[in-house]
Amino acid sequence: MSLPVQTQCSRGHAREDGARWCLACCREGQKIAASKRGTPVARFWAKVEMEPNSGCWIWCGCRTTAGYGHFTNDPAHPTQKVYSHRFAYELLRGPIPRGLQIDHRCRLRACVNPDHMDVVSQRENILRGTSPSAQHAQQTHCKWGHSLADAYHKPSKPPHWRDCRVCALERARRHSQERRENKKR
């Protein structure tokens, strides 16, 4: 009795008859082998794939839980990791000034294409994003439709806290009226 010939590898890729691995897994194995030896630059490029439609260079190595790529720059110190986008920027553009950050204009954290990156301050990076802070900064009207152009800036609150002037006056009137009513009792 002869054994059936498997036409797929263990990952489900098609393979040629008698081949031990499929072509995709073989290439992946070569990339993995290359990524474990050689200079940091060679190991870096072994983990990058060019995406032709968007122009992004996708990091295919390890990623943080936030989606940023990282790798070991010095194999002698495997616990010292560098962010792949910062490595790419410094490799192809030069050093990143102290106190500044990299902002991905393409909004893809795994992208390592320096053409898609800007060096900005932390504040600028946050305001360019989609966080609640960025959404609040882009707001032009309060939730009741009043303009925030002449809003109060409260120094006691977090920096750049804005309070709608019309809503603040209305709150003060209500509070004052409640205090008067409580005094009468």
C-alpha positions in Angstrom: 0.0 0.0 0.0 1.4 3.4 -1.0 1.0 6.5 1.0 -0.9 9.4 -0.6 1.2 12.2 -1.9 0.5 15.4 0.0 0.2 18.5 -2.3 0.1 21.0 0.6 2.5 21.9 3.3 1.6 22.0 6.9 0.4 25.6 6.6 -1.9 24.8 3.6 0.3 26.2 0.9 0.5 24.3 -2.4 3.8 22.6 -3.1 5.3 20.6 -5.9 5.2 16.8 -5.8 8.0 15.4 -3.6 9.0 18.8 -2.2 9.5 19.0 1.5 8.4 22.6 1.8 6.3 24.9 -0.4 8.0 27.9 -2.0 6.4 30.5 0.4 7.6 28.6 3.5 11.0 28.1 2.0 11.4 31.8 1.3 10.1 32.6 4.8 12.7 30.2 6.2 15.4 31.9 4.3 14.3 35.3 5.6 14.2 34.0 9.2 17.7 32.6 8.8 19.0 35.8 7.4 17.3 37.8 10.2 19.3 35.9 12.9 22.7 36.7 11.5 24.5 39.5 9.8 24.7 43.2 10.4 21.8 45.1 12.0 21.1 46.7 8.6 20.9 43.3 6.9 18.7 41.9 9.6 16.5 45.0 9.4 15.9 44.7 5.6 15.2 41.0 5.9 12.1 41.9 7.9 10.7 44.6 5.6 8.2 44.1 2.7 7.3 46.8 0.2 3.6 47.4 -0.3 3.2 48.7 -3.9 -0.2 50.3 -3.6 0.3 52.6 -0.6 4.1 52.9 -0.8 4.4 51.7 2.8 7.3 49.5 3.8 5.6 47.0 6.2 7.6 45.6 9.1 7.1 41.9 9.2 9.1 41.2 12.3 8.1 41.4 16.0 5.6 44.1 17.0 4.6 45.7 20.2 1.0 45.3 21.4 0.5 48.9 20.1 1.5 47.7 16.6 5.0 49.3 16.4 7.7 47.1 15.0 10.8 46.4 17.0 14.0 44.3 16.8 17.3 43.7 18.5 19.9 46.1 17.2 22.7 44.3 18.9 22.4 40.4 19.1 24.9 40.5 22.0 22.3 42.4 24.1 18.9 40.7 23.1 16.9 42.7 25.7 17.9 46.0 24.2 15.3 46.6 21.4 14.8 49.5 19.1 11.7 50.6 17.3 12.0 49.6 13.6 10.5 52.9 12.3 13.1 55.0 14.3 15.9 52.7 13.1 14.8 53.2 9.5 14.5 57.0 9.9 17.9 57.2 11.4 19.4 54.9 8.9 18.1 56.8 5.8 17.6 60.3 7.0 19.9 60.9 10.0 19.5 61.3 13.8 16.2 62.2 15.4 16.7 65.4 17.5 16.4 64.9 21.2 12.9 65.4 22.6 11.2 64.8 19.2 9.1 61.9 18.0 8.3 60.2 14.7 4.8 60.7 13.4 3.5 58.2 10.8 1.6 60.3 8.2 0.2 57.1 6.7 -1.3 56.2 10.2 0.2 52.7 9.9 2.4 52.0 12.9 4.1 49.0 11.2 5.3 51.3 8.3 9.1 51.9 8.2 9.2 54.1 5.1 10.9 57.4 6.1 9.0 59.2 3.4 5.8 58.6 5.4 7.3 60.0 8.6 7.7 63.4 10.1 9.8 64.4 13.1 7.5 66.4 15.5 7.1 67.3 19.1 5.0 65.0 21.4 2.2 67.6 21.4 2.1 67.8 17.6 2.1 64.0 17.4 -0.8 63.7 19.8 -2.8 66.5 18.0 -2.3 64.8 14.6 -3.7 61.6 15.9 -7.2 60.4 16.7 -7.0 60.4 20.5 -9.7 62.1 22.7 -7.1 65.0 23.2 -6.8 65.4 19.5 -10.6 65.3 19.0 -11.1 67.9 21.7 -8.4 70.2 20.2 -10.2 70.0 16.8 -13.6 70.8 18.2 -15.0 74.2 17.1 -18.4 74.0 19.0 -19.5 72.6 22.4 -22.0 69.8 22.5 -24.9 72.4 22.7 -23.7 74.1 19.4 -22.1 77.2 21.0 -18.8 78.4 19.4 -15.6 77.7 21.2 -13.9 80.7 19.5 -14.2 82.8 22.7 -14.1 79.9 25.2 -12.6 80.2 28.7 -9.2 78.7 29.1 -9.1 77.2 32.6 -5.6 77.2 34.2 -6.8 75.0 37.0 -7.8 72.2 34.6 -5.4 70.3 32.4 -3.4 72.4 29.9 -5.5 73.8 27.0 -8.8 73.0 28.7 -11.6 75.0 27.0 -15.0 75.7 28.5 -17.8 77.2 26.4 -18.5 80.8 27.6 -22.3 80.5 27.1 -22.5 77.2 28.9 -20.3 78.4 31.8 -22.5 81.5 32.3 -25.6 79.3 32.3 -24.1 76.9 34.8 -23.1 79.9 37.1 -26.7 81.3 36.9 -28.2 77.9 37.8 -25.8 77.4 40.7 -26.5 80.9 42.0 -30.2 80.4 41.8 -30.0 77.0 43.6 -27.9 78.7 46.4 -30.6 81.4 46.8 -33.4 78.8 47.0 -31.5 76.7 49.6 -30.9 79.8 51.8 -34.7 80.5 51.8 -35.4 77.1 53.3 
